[in-house]
Amino acid sequence: MSRKHWIQSYGSIPPEIDADRYPSVTVLLQGAMRQFAEKPAFRAGGRTLTYADVDRLSTAFAAYLQKIVGVKKGDRVAVMLPNLLSFPIALIAIAKIGGIQVNVNPLYTARELEYQLNDAGAEVIVVHSASTSTFAQVAARTGVRLMITAGPDDGAAANTGPVVDESLCEGITLQAAIDLGEKLELDPVTVRGTDLLFLQYTGGTTGLSKGAALSHRNLIANIEQFKAFMPDAHRPGKEVVVTAIPLYHIFALMVNFLTYFSVGAENWLVANPRESDRLIDVLKAARPTVFSGVNTLYAGLAAHPRLTEVDWSRLKLSVGGGAAVLDIISARWKAVTGSFIREGYGLSETSPVVSLNPQFVSDFTGSTGLPLPSTDVRLLDNEGRDVGIGEAGEIHVKGPQVMSGYWGQSEANAKALTADGYFRTGDIGIFDDRGFLKIVDRKKDMVIVSGFNVYPNEVEAVATTFSGVAECACIGVPDEKTGEAVKLFVIKEPGADVTEEALLAHCRAGMAAYKVPRIIHFVDVLPKSTVGKILRRELRNIA
């Protein structure tokens, strides 16, 4: 197979992009805030922020962080927020002072939050008011010295902040921080492309939670790559985006926020897409030109009786990622909206997009499309040899969007990154003769639940701390609603009284809800190799 044989299918798409077109994401966003100052940037909860509002509020918050809190270039600031107006304010403020944003799922349990804050070395956290009780459980065991709370009204006209958990004394509301910062002068900070912007936590290829270190240049590259594939869906000042997938997830962060903010789009933020009727109301009001989601979100909307109430006449782009998009779901979505779901493939480590079905594709392909410009994808067999067209191999990716490595994980980096700069994804793919990439399997044992990665090692580690559990192993099984669900196989200790209900309650206390097993199956033995490794693939044959 010739190197980059997919370029033959590019047509007018440039084979290379300029990853240094902007010196930093900060410069890119600042330009958008000047150019589109009076246009609506974000809408949420009945409130609207213009690009000028976002600039003013983020500058004030940046000045507070810099002058009062003492946050310096390279310091890590944790952001534990759903899709609220406070999220873009926090992100742009952190970027303006050269900080590194540590994205945290607001649904994390205390155990998950404690590990991530300590691993990142975060000393400041911007946290949703509803999550302060979780932070309170671990605050004393972290290096965090300041908690900034944000609620649905913060960043807009309201001056009343959210209720702070009473067990925490070192805290301030985001609005109060902004009020203080407005009286201060922000010192300019030079940010370069090689400086880090995000620590995006992922299980990587080993199941251990690690922070993918993503630089400004990584994100600039992926923004430019995405634009090259979708030139007609980036009309300056004319696009309308509905963001129903979480911004702390790299997919929405890069596509919905950074890319579309850079072209002056109007972005409607949805904090809880599970409230489907409210989401339909937002879609009716927004009449989006662009929508993105995971397969489960599209499936739920496609089955919603009110989906036909939405005026879809402006929709030109429906993007799917995070997990495989099913043909039937795309067909149902297109039947109502007129737009098929354009699937892509990516990872936290690649900022995230590796491949995408480009603009000239006119229907669902069942593949993840072509590798992006300036991206090299190799499919290798177990001996490290390139496989032929139509043959399966592990996906290795090289390009300007690939991370520099995992934060503080030299051993993991040696395993994940090759000497010649390729990232070993652990996914198995096949190229067709046109260069379209199809994901056929995962070399690693990761389970994808509603687009979120679940790593068996973590689930098993939590479950085995329950009294009476001798051994356990988990796999992903097909699920109509979530794509995959976690199934846990458990061996009880002799004489132990372990019930499904009690074990599930234990798991819920230690993990985010999407990681909790949907099915628990008690067994007498687990299949193992001659060296004692559990053979997860053989678990699929156990009823």
C-alpha positions as CSV (number, residue, x, y, z in Angstrom):
1,M,0.0,0.0,0.0
2,S,1.5,3.4,-1.0
3,R,1.9,6.0,1.7
4,K,-1.0,8.3,2.1
5,H,-3.0,6.6,-0.7
6,W,-6.1,8.4,0.6
7,I,-4.8,11.7,-0.9
8,Q,-6.0,10.4,-4.3
9,S,-9.5,10.9,-3.0
10,Y,-9.0,14.5,-1.7
11,G,-10.1,16.4,-4.8
12,S,-9.9,20.1,-3.9
13,I,-8.9,19.4,-0.3
14,P,-5.3,20.6,0.4
15,P,-3.0,17.7,1.4
16,E,-1.3,19.9,4.0
17,I,-2.4,22.6,6.5
18,D,-0.4,25.3,8.2
19,A,-0.3,24.3,11.9
20,D,1.5,27.6,12.6
21,R,-1.0,29.8,11.0
22,Y,-1.7,31.4,14.4
23,P,0.9,31.6,17.1
24,S,-1.6,30.3,19.7
25,V,-5.2,29.5,20.3
26,T,-5.3,32.7,22.4
27,V,-4.5,34.8,19.4
28,L,-7.1,33.0,17.2
29,L,-9.8,33.5,19.8
30,Q,-8.8,37.1,20.4
31,G,-9.1,37.8,16.7
32,A,-12.7,36.4,16.6
33,M,-13.7,38.5,19.6
34,R,-12.6,41.6,17.8
35,Q,-14.0,40.7,14.4
36,F,-17.4,39.6,15.7
37,A,-17.7,41.8,18.8
38,E,-21.4,42.6,18.5
39,K,-22.6,39.1,17.4
40,P,-24.0,36.6,19.8
41,A,-21.4,34.1,20.9
42,F,-23.1,31.9,23.4
43,R,-26.7,31.4,24.5
44,A,-27.7,29.3,27.6
45,G,-30.5,29.4,30.1
46,G,-32.2,32.3,28.4
47,R,-29.1,34.5,28.5
48,T,-26.8,35.6,25.7
49,L,-23.2,36.7,25.6
50,T,-21.8,38.6,22.7
51,Y,-18.2,38.1,21.6
52,A,-17.5,41.4,23.2
53,D,-19.1,40.2,26.5
54,V,-16.9,37.1,26.4
55,D,-13.8,39.2,25.8
56,R,-14.6,41.6,28.7
57,L,-15.6,38.9,31.2
58,S,-12.7,36.6,30.4
59,T,-10.3,39.5,30.6
60,A,-11.6,40.4,34.1
61,F,-11.4,36.8,35.3
62,A,-7.9,36.4,33.8
63,A,-6.8,39.6,35.7
64,Y,-8.3,38.1,38.9
65,L,-6.4,34.8,38.4
66,Q,-3.2,36.6,37.5
67,K,-3.1,39.5,40.0
68,I,-5.0,38.2,43.1
69,V,-4.6,34.4,42.9
70,G,-1.1,34.5,41.4
71,V,-1.7,32.0,38.5
72,K,1.3,32.0,36.2
73,K,2.0,30.7,32.8
74,G,2.1,26.9,32.9
75,D,0.0,26.6,36.1
76,R,-2.8,24.1,35.9
77,V,-6.4,25.2,36.6
78,A,-9.0,22.6,36.9
79,V,-12.4,23.3,35.3
80,M,-15.3,21.1,36.4
81,L,-18.3,22.5,34.6
82,P,-21.1,21.4,32.4
83,N,-22.1,23.4,29.3
84,L,-22.7,26.8,31.0
85,L,-21.8,30.3,30.0
86,S,-19.1,30.1,32.7
87,F,-17.2,27.5,30.7
88,P,-16.0,29.6,27.8
89,I,-15.3,32.5,30.1
90,A,-13.0,30.3,32.2
91,L,-11.3,28.7,29.2
92,I,-10.5,31.9,27.5
93,A,-9.3,33.5,30.8
94,I,-7.0,30.6,31.4
95,A,-5.6,30.8,27.9
96,K,-5.0,34.6,28.2
97,I,-2.6,34.1,31.1
98,G,-0.9,31.1,29.6
99,G,-2.5,28.6,32.0
100,I,-3.2,25.0,31.3
101,Q,-6.9,23.9,31.7
102,V,-7.5,20.5,33.3
103,N,-10.9,19.4,32.0
104,V,-12.8,17.5,34.7
105,N,-16.2,15.7,34.3
106,P,-18.6,17.3,36.8
107,L,-20.2,13.9,37.4
108,Y,-17.0,12.4,38.7
109,T,-17.0,10.8,42.1
110,A,-14.7,12.0,44.9
111,R,-12.2,9.2,44.2
112,E,-11.9,10.1,40.5
113,L,-11.7,13.9,41.2
114,E,-9.0,13.4,43.9
115,Y,-6.7,11.4,41.6
116,Q,-7.0,13.8,38.7
117,L,-6.4,17.0,40.7
118,N,-3.3,15.5,42.3
119,D,-2.0,14.0,39.1
120,A,-2.3,17.4,37.3
121,G,-1.0,19.4,40.3
122,A,-3.9,21.8,40.1
123,E,-4.0,24.5,42.7
124,V,-7.1,26.3,41.5
125,I,-10.5,24.7,40.6
126,V,-13.5,26.3,38.8
127,V,-16.3,24.0,39.9
128,H,-20.0,23.9,39.3
129,S,-22.0,24.7,42.4
130,A,-23.7,21.3,42.3
131,S,-20.3,19.6,42.5
132,T,-18.9,21.4,45.5
133,S,-20.0,18.6,47.8
134,T,-17.8,16.2,45.8
135,F,-14.9,18.5,46.0
136,A,-15.4,19.0,49.7
137,Q,-14.8,15.3,50.3
138,V,-11.2,15.5,48.8
139,A,-10.2,19.1,49.2
140,A,-7.9,18.5,52.2
141,R,-6.1,15.7,50.3
142,T,-5.3,17.8,47.2
143,G,-3.1,20.8,46.5
144,V,-6.0,23.0,45.6
145,R,-5.8,26.3,47.5
146,L,-8.8,28.1,45.9
147,M,-12.2,27.0,44.8
148,I,-14.2,29.3,42.4
149,T,-17.8,28.3,42.1
150,A,-20.0,28.8,39.1
151,G,-23.7,28.4,38.6
152,P,-26.1,28.8,35.6
153,D,-26.3,32.6,36.0
154,D,-22.6,33.3,36.3
155,G,-20.9,35.2,33.5
156,A,-24.1,37.1,32.7
157,A,-26.0,40.0,34.3
158,A,-26.8,38.3,37.6
159,N,-24.6,39.2,40.7
160,T,-25.9,36.4,42.9
161,G,-23.6,33.4,43.0
162,P,-24.4,29.7,43.7
163,V,-24.6,28.2,47.1
164,V,-21.2,27.0,48.2
165,D,-20.9,23.8,50.2
166,E,-20.6,25.0,53.8
167,S,-17.7,22.7,54.6
168,L,-15.5,24.7,52.3
169,C,-14.2,28.0,53.5
170,E,-11.6,28.9,50.8
171,G,-14.0,29.9,48.0
172,I,-15.3,32.7,45.8
173,T,-18.0,32.8,43.2
174,L,-17.0,33.3,39.6
175,Q,-19.1,36.5,39.5
176,A,-17.4,37.9,42.5
177,A,-14.0,37.1,40.9
178,I,-15.0,38.8,37.7
179,D,-16.1,41.9,39.7
180,L,-12.7,42.1,41.4
181,G,-10.9,41.5,38.2
182,E,-12.7,44.3,36.4
183,K,-10.8,46.8,38.6
184,L,-7.4,45.3,37.6
185,E,-5.1,45.6,34.6
186,L,-4.2,42.3,33.0
187,D,-0.5,41.9,32.2
188,P,0.0,40.5,28.7
189,V,1.5,37.0,28.5
190,T,3.3,35.6,25.4
191,V,1.9,32.2,24.6
192,R,3.6,30.0,21.9
193,G,2.4,27.1,19.9
194,T,4.4,24.6,22.0
195,D,2.9,25.8,25.2
196,L,0.3,23.5,26.7
197,L,-3.4,24.5,26.6
198,F,-5.2,21.4,28.0
199,L,-4.6,18.3,30.1
200,Q,-7.3,16.0,28.7
201,Y,-7.6,13.0,30.9
202,T,-8.0,9.6,29.3
203,G,-7.3,6.0,30.0
204,G,-4.9,6.0,27.0
205,T,-3.8,2.5,25.9
206,T,-3.3,0.9,29.3
207,G,-6.4,1.7,31.3
208,L,-4.6,4.1,33.7
209,S,-6.0,7.6,33.8
210,K,-3.4,10.0,32.3
211,G,-3.5,13.6,31.1
212,A,-2.9,13.9,27.4
213,A,-0.8,17.1,27.1
214,L,-2.3,19.1,24.3
215,S,-0.5,22.3,23.1
216,H,-1.9,25.4,21.4
217,R,-0.3,24.1,18.2
218,N,-2.1,20.8,18.5
219,L,-5.5,22.5,18.6
220,I,-4.7,25.1,15.9
221,A,-3.7,22.2,13.7
222,N,-6.9,20.2,14.3
223,I,-9.0,23.4,13.8
224,E,-7.4,24.0,10.4
225,Q,-7.7,20.4,9.4
226,F,-11.4,20.3,10.3
227,K,-12.0,23.5,8.3
228,A,-10.1,22.1,5.3
229,F,-12.6,19.2,5.2
230,M,-15.7,21.3,5.7
231,P,-15.1,24.6,4.0
232,D,-18.8,25.4,3.3
233,A,-19.8,24.8,7.0
234,H,-17.6,27.6,8.3
235,R,-19.1,30.8,6.9
236,P,-17.8,33.7,9.0
237,G,-20.5,35.0,11.3
238,K,-23.3,32.9,9.8
239,E,-23.1,29.5,11.5
240,V,-25.4,28.4,14.4
241,V,-24.3,25.5,16.5
242,V,-26.1,23.6,19.2
243,T,-23.7,22.0,21.7
244,A,-25.4,19.2,23.5
245,I,-22.4,17.0,24.1
246,P,-20.1,18.2,27.0
247,L,-17.4,20.7,26.5
248,Y,-15.1,18.9,28.9
249,H,-15.0,16.2,26.2
250,I,-12.3,17.0,23.6
251,F,-14.8,16.4,20.7
252,A,-17.1,19.2,21.6
253,L,-14.2,21.3,22.9
254,M,-12.4,21.4,19.6
255,V,-15.3,21.2,17.1
256,N,-18.2,23.0,18.7
257,F,-16.3,25.6,20.8
258,L,-12.8,26.4,19.4
259,T,-13.5,25.8,15.7
260,Y,-16.8,27.6,15.5
261,F,-15.9,30.4,17.9
262,S,-13.0,31.2,15.6
263,V,-15.5,31.9,12.7
264,G,-18.0,33.9,14.7
265,A,-20.7,31.2,15.2
266,E,-23.6,31.5,17.5
267,N,-23.4,28.6,20.0
268,W,-26.4,27.4,22.0
269,L,-25.1,25.5,25.1
270,V,-27.2,22.6,26.5
271,A,-26.1,21.6,30.1
272,N,-28.2,18.4,30.2
273,P,-29.1,16.7,26.9
274,R,-30.9,13.9,28.8
275,E,-33.7,16.5,29.3
276,S,-34.9,15.7,25.8
277,D,-37.9,18.0,25.7
278,R,-35.7,21.0,26.7
279,L,-33.2,20.0,24.1
280,I,-35.9,20.0,21.4
281,D,-37.0,23.4,22.6
282,V,-33.4,24.7,22.1
283,L,-33.2,23.1,18.7
284,K,-36.5,24.8,17.7
285,A,-35.3,28.2,18.9
286,A,-31.8,27.9,17.4
287,R,-32.6,26.3,14.0
288,P,-28.9,25.1,13.8
289,T,-26.7,25.0,10.7
290,V,-24.4,22.5,12.5
291,F,-25.1,19.8,15.0
292,S,-22.7,17.3,16.6
293,G,-23.3,14.3,18.8
294,V,-22.6,10.7,19.7
295,N,-24.6,7.8,18.3
296,T,-26.7,7.5,21.5
297,L,-27.7,11.2,21.4
298,Y,-28.7,10.9,17.7
299,A,-30.7,7.7,18.5
300,G,-32.6,9.4,21.3
301,L,-33.4,12.4,19.2
302,A,-34.4,10.4,16.1
303,A,-36.9,8.5,18.3
304,H,-38.3,11.7,19.9
305,P,-41.9,12.4,18.7
306,R,-41.2,16.2,18.7
307,L,-38.1,16.1,16.5
308,T,-40.3,17.0,13.5
309,E,-41.3,20.3,15.2
310,V,-37.8,21.6,14.6
311,D,-37.1,23.6,11.4
312,W,-34.1,21.8,9.9
313,S,-34.0,23.8,6.7
314,R,-30.7,25.4,7.7
315,L,-28.9,22.2,8.8
316,K,-25.9,21.5,6.6
317,L,-23.6,19.4,8.8
318,S,-24.3,16.6,11.3
319,V,-21.1,15.3,12.8
320,G,-20.9,12.0,14.8
321,G,-17.9,10.8,16.9
322,G,-16.9,9.3,20.2
323,A,-18.3,5.9,19.2
324,A,-19.4,4.1,16.0
325,V,-22.4,5.7,14.3
326,L,-24.9,3.1,13.2
327,D,-26.3,3.1,9.6
328,I,-29.9,2.8,10.9
329,I,-29.5,5.8,13.2
330,S,-28.1,7.9,10.4
331,A,-31.0,6.9,8.2
332,R,-33.6,7.8,10.9
333,W,-31.9,11.2,11.5
334,K,-31.7,12.0,7.8
335,A,-35.4,11.0,7.3
336,V,-36.4,13.9,9.6
337,T,-33.6,16.4,9.2
338,G,-32.5,15.8,5.6
339,S,-28.9,15.5,6.8
340,F,-27.0,12.2,7.2
341,I,-24.5,11.8,10.1
342,R,-20.9,12.4,9.0
343,E,-18.8,10.1,11.1
344,G,-15.2,10.8,12.2
345,Y,-12.6,9.1,14.3
346,G,-10.4,10.6,17.0
347,L,-8.9,10.3,20.4
348,S,-8.0,12.7,23.3
349,E,-4.4,12.2,22.3
350,T,-5.0,13.5,18.8
351,S,-6.9,16.7,19.7
352,P,-9.1,14.7,18.7
353,V,-9.9,14.3,15.0
354,V,-7.8,11.8,12.9
355,S,-10.2,11.1,10.1
356,L,-13.6,12.4,8.9
357,N,-16.0,12.0,6.0
358,P,-15.2,15.1,4.0
359,Q,-17.7,17.6,2.5
360,F,-17.9,16.0,-0.9
361,V,-19.3,12.8,0.6
362,S,-23.0,12.9,0.1
363,D,-24.3,9.9,2.1
364,F,-23.5,7.7,5.1
365,T,-20.4,5.6,4.3
366,G,-20.2,3.3,7.3
367,S,-16.6,4.4,7.7
368,T,-14.8,7.1,9.6
369,G,-13.7,8.8,6.3
370,L,-10.3,10.0,5.1
371,P,-7.3,10.9,7.3
372,L,-7.1,14.7,7.7
373,P,-4.5,16.9,5.9
374,S,-1.0,16.7,7.3
375,T,-1.9,13.4,9.0
376,D,-0.2,10.1,8.4
377,V,-2.0,6.9,9.4
378,R,-0.3,3.5,9.2
379,L,-2.0,0.2,9.9
380,L,0.5,-2.3,11.3
381,D,0.3,-6.0,12.1
382,N,1.6,-7.6,15.3
383,E,5.1,-7.7,13.8
384,G,5.1,-4.0,13.1
385,R,4.7,-4.4,9.3
386,D,2.3,-2.3,7.2
387,V,-0.7,-4.3,6.1
388,G,-2.3,-4.1,2.7
389,I,-5.6,-2.5,1.5
390,G,-8.5,-4.4,3.0
391,E,-6.4,-6.0,5.8
392,A,-6.7,-5.1,9.4
393,G,-3.9,-3.5,11.4
394,E,-3.4,-1.4,14.5
395,I,-3.8,2.3,13.7
396,H,-0.7,4.5,14.2
397,V,-1.1,8.2,13.8
398,K,1.4,11.0,13.2
399,G,0.5,14.6,12.6
400,P,0.6,18.1,14.2
401,Q,-2.6,17.3,16.2
402,V,-0.9,14.4,18.1
403,M,-0.1,15.2,21.7
404,S,3.5,15.7,23.0
405,G,2.8,12.9,25.5
406,Y,1.1,12.1,28.8
407,W,1.6,14.5,31.7
408,G,4.4,13.1,33.9
409,Q,4.2,9.6,32.4
410,S,7.6,8.8,30.8
411,E,7.0,5.1,30.9
412,A,3.6,5.3,29.3
413,N,4.9,7.7,26.7
414,A,7.6,5.2,25.7
415,K,4.8,2.6,25.1
416,A,2.4,5.0,23.4
417,L,4.7,7.0,21.1
418,T,7.1,5.4,18.7
419,A,10.7,6.7,18.1
420,D,9.6,8.2,14.7
421,G,6.7,10.1,16.2
422,Y,3.6,7.8,15.7
423,F,1.0,7.4,18.4
424,R,-0.1,3.8,18.9
425,T,-3.9,4.1,19.2
426,G,-4.7,0.5,20.1
427,D,-7.6,0.6,17.7
428,I,-7.8,-1.8,14.7
429,G,-8.7,-0.4,11.3
430,I,-9.0,-1.3,7.6
431,F,-8.4,1.0,4.6
432,D,-10.3,0.5,1.4
433,D,-8.8,1.3,-1.9
434,R,-10.0,4.9,-1.8
435,G,-8.4,5.5,1.6
436,F,-11.5,5.5,3.7
437,L,-10.8,4.2,7.2
438,K,-13.1,1.7,9.0
439,I,-12.6,0.9,12.7
440,V,-13.2,-2.9,13.1
441,D,-12.0,-3.6,16.6
442,R,-10.1,-2.3,19.6
443,K,-6.8,-3.9,20.6
444,K,-7.3,-2.5,24.0
445,D,-10.2,-3.6,26.1
446,M,-11.9,-0.2,26.4
447,V,-15.7,-0.1,26.5
448,I,-17.4,2.9,25.0
449,V,-20.6,3.9,26.8
450,S,-22.6,6.7,25.1
451,G,-19.3,8.0,23.6
452,F,-17.4,7.9,26.9
453,N,-14.4,5.7,27.5
454,V,-14.7,3.1,30.2
455,Y,-11.5,1.1,31.1
456,P,-12.0,-2.4,32.6
457,N,-9.0,-2.0,34.9
458,E,-10.7,0.9,36.7
459,V,-14.0,-0.8,37.0
460,E,-12.4,-4.0,38.3
461,A,-10.2,-2.1,40.8
462,V,-13.3,-0.5,42.4
463,A,-15.3,-3.7,42.4
464,T,-12.6,-5.8,44.0
465,T,-12.5,-3.4,47.0
466,F,-16.0,-4.6,48.0
467,S,-15.9,-7.1,50.8
468,G,-16.6,-10.6,49.5
469,V,-15.4,-10.1,45.9
470,A,-12.5,-12.5,45.3
471,E,-12.0,-11.6,41.7
472,C,-13.7,-9.9,38.8
473,A,-13.4,-9.0,35.2
474,C,-15.5,-6.7,32.9
475,I,-16.2,-6.4,29.2
476,G,-18.5,-4.3,27.0
477,V,-21.6,-5.8,25.6
478,P,-24.0,-4.4,22.9
479,D,-26.7,-2.1,24.3
480,E,-29.4,-0.5,22.1
481,K,-29.5,2.7,24.1
482,T,-25.8,3.4,25.0
483,G,-24.0,1.5,22.2
484,E,-22.2,-0.6,24.8
485,A,-22.8,-1.4,28.4
486,V,-20.4,-2.7,31.1
487,K,-20.9,-6.3,32.1
488,L,-19.0,-7.4,35.2
489,F,-18.2,-11.1,36.0
490,V,-17.6,-11.7,39.7
491,I,-16.2,-14.6,41.7
492,K,-17.3,-14.5,45.4
493,E,-15.0,-15.4,48.3
494,P,-16.0,-18.7,49.9
495,G,-19.1,-18.2,52.1
496,A,-19.4,-14.5,51.2
497,D,-22.9,-12.9,50.8
498,V,-22.4,-10.6,47.9
499,T,-25.6,-9.3,46.3
500,E,-25.9,-7.5,43.0
501,E,-27.7,-4.6,44.6
502,A,-25.0,-4.0,47.2
503,L,-22.1,-4.3,44.7
504,L,-23.8,-1.9,42.3
505,A,-24.3,0.6,45.2
506,H,-20.6,0.3,46.0
507,C,-19.6,0.9,42.3
508,R,-21.9,3.9,42.1
509,A,-20.1,5.5,45.1
510,G,-16.7,5.1,43.5
511,M,-17.3,5.8,39.8
512,A,-19.2,8.1,37.5
513,A,-22.5,6.7,36.5
514,Y,-21.5,5.7,32.9
515,K,-18.8,3.5,34.3
516,V,-21.0,1.5,36.6
517,P,-21.8,-2.0,35.4
518,R,-25.2,-2.5,33.8
519,I,-25.0,-6.3,34.3
520,I,-23.4,-8.3,37.0
521,H,-22.9,-12.0,36.4
522,F,-21.6,-14.3,39.3
523,V,-19.4,-17.1,38.1
524,D,-17.2,-19.8,39.7
525,V,-14.2,-19.3,37.5
526,L,-12.8,-16.8,35.0
527,P,-11.0,-17.8,31.8
528,K,-7.2,-17.2,32.0
529,S,-4.1,-17.7,30.0
530,T,-1.3,-20.0,31.1
531,V,0.4,-17.0,32.8
532,G,-2.8,-16.1,34.7
533,K,-4.1,-13.2,32.5
534,I,-7.8,-13.0,32.3
535,L,-9.0,-13.6,28.8
536,R,-11.7,-11.0,28.4
537,R,-12.6,-12.1,24.9
538,E,-13.6,-15.5,26.2
539,L,-16.0,-13.8,28.6
540,R,-18.2,-13.0,25.7
541,N,-19.0,-16.7,25.3
542,I,-20.3,-16.9,28.9
543,A,-24.0,-16.5,29.1
